[in-house]
Amino acid sequence: MSEPTDWLHSKATIQEHHFQGTPLISRLREAWASVAARWMVRAVVQQQNEFNHLLVLRLQDVDARIIAQDKDTTQLRHDLAEVTAQLVQNRRLLEQIAQRLDRLERQA
Amino acid sequence: MQPKLNLAYFSPLPPQHTGVADYSAGLLSYLRKHADLTLFVDNPDGVDPSLKKQYPIHPITAYPAQRLQFDTAVYHVGNNRHHEAIYDLARRYPGVVVLHDYYLHPYLADRAAREKNFTPYARELAYAQGLEGIRLAWQVRRGEVPRLDHAFPLNDRLLDLSLGIIVHNQTVATDCRQRRPGVKIAVIPHFVTQHGATSRRDELNWPDEVVIIGHYGYITANRQMPLFMETFARIHEAWPQTRLLITGEIVNQEVDVAGLIGAYGLEEAVHVTGYVPDQQSFLDWMATADFLVNLRDPTMGETSGTTLLALALARPVVLFDHGWYGELPADVCYQVPVMDDAALFTAMETLLTRPELRTQIGDQAQRHVRETCDPDSVAAAYIAFINQVLLRPTAATTHSPAQ
């Protein structure tokens, strides 16, 4: 079994993209990005990462609540089945009592 | 006097190709002495005509509207798609569940793949394992881990929902109690009706002196056919007078039996009957063998009806020593360590070279089945447990189920 990391959690952090291509082109693009975009983008990425991590935590919280509700519903369904079974038993008993009463009344 | 129980009964039924269908068909005739039974199935028109004559049979979809007429529902739940609608209804309207397999995980994983609907599978893993279950389910979905069929049984919800659980062996009962200590559970042995059977050896045109090793029942991957065939090939090489008789259906083409026979050059030494629809013919083929090999790994927690039929016919059976197979007394079968090819070879060698041992084990096996698998006692135990679950006074004539 692999490491117990949540896939969603592992994808929550945005990684900086490294340019591909010839070394010269890559260096030029990196240099241009560091002048034109890096400091602006870095702040946005940081905000996005914070949001993503909060989102993952929130989704885990939602999952946990769904699981808890699922367990509660299952327990309630079990309890309902018990009550239904007792209802059926009581109805049968009532029918028997009614029949006995009927016999006794006819005898009286 | 307590009126008879009125039960809604959910199970695969003949001619469906599953052991539970045969089990139910047999059990019904004993249960009906104690209870009024109405059967609910997917397709009432497809049910064996002899059952249709004896019982009211309704479509499963009719149950919700009728359910308050019954004391409770009895659901036979197993690890294959024959139980699909039954499983769904047991979740919607809980009753008494007869758990034929402890592990429902393979069925749920197969269903998710077949229906291309992953959510119910993830839901069950989450129900069983919490947030960790969701993480695991997504790992399975993304192919990051192999299937988890035997890591988690995924029976938790049924254990929580049901009014009572009936199992056929102590191994499963212990596992269920460990998962859910409060569950109402009864261990009721698998029943066996004592049958007579006639050997069909003459039809095989094999010399009189050959020793026939039998392999019976549905052939799935967990029957470990590659190991068995490889061991039989070695046995046949050392004792050319051995033959192998294979009777049973290959499920979902999981195992290439013909390929294995060809790979070991055993065409002349092996006879494959395929699926045998009627039970008497199946038993006759079983009586044809001198002893059987019935391997299962992994075990799903099942109790093998095929093994019990063989024991009832006084045929020794070679088994892996785990699960229910390990619960059998050592003197009624031949247990070997799981996947131990040397021990399997020794077991087969011992039984084929010692006919007096085969007779001794066979006699003890037959006695064991007669003492523990009586169908009347089994039916009475079902009724006693259902009465107990429903808090009905137990009739003096019924037996208390094992706890």
Chai-1 contact restraints between the chains, C-beta under 6 A:
chainA,res_idxA,chainB,res_idxB,connection_type,confidence,min_distance_angstrom,max_distance_angstrom,comment,restraint_id
A,M1,B,V145,contact,1.0,0.0,6.0,A-B,restraint_1
A,S2,B,E144,contact,1.0,0.0,6.0,A-B,restraint_2
A,D6,B,R135,contact,1.0,0.0,6.0,A-B,restraint_3
A,W7,B,W138,contact,1.0,0.0,6.0,A-B,restraint_4
A,D63,B,L131,contact,1.0,0.0,6.0,A-B,restraint_5
A,D63,B,I134,contact,1.0,0.0,6.0,A-B,restraint_6
A,I67,B,A126,contact,1.0,0.0,6.0,A-B,restraint_7
A,I67,B,G130,contact,1.0,0.0,6.0,A-B,restraint_8
A,D70,B,Y127,contact,1.0,0.0,6.0,A-B,restraint_9
A,T74,B,R157,contact,1.0,0.0,6.0,A-B,restraint_10
A,T74,B,D160,contact,1.0,0.0,6.0,A-B,restraint_11
A,T74,B,L161,contact,1.0,0.0,6.0,A-B,restraint_12
A,R77,B,L161,contact,1.0,0.0,6.0,A-B,restraint_13
A,H78,B,P94,contact,1.0,0.0,6.0,A-B,restraint_14
A,H78,B,L161,contact,1.0,0.0,6.0,A-B,restraint_15
A,A81,B,P94,contact,1.0,0.0,6.0,A-B,restraint_16
A,A81,B,L163,contact,1.0,0.0,6.0,A-B,restraint_17
A,A85,B,T72,contact,1.0,0.0,6.0,A-B,restraint_18
A,A85,B,L390,contact,1.0,0.0,6.0,A-B,restraint_19
A,V88,B,D71,contact,1.0,0.0,6.0,A-B,restraint_20
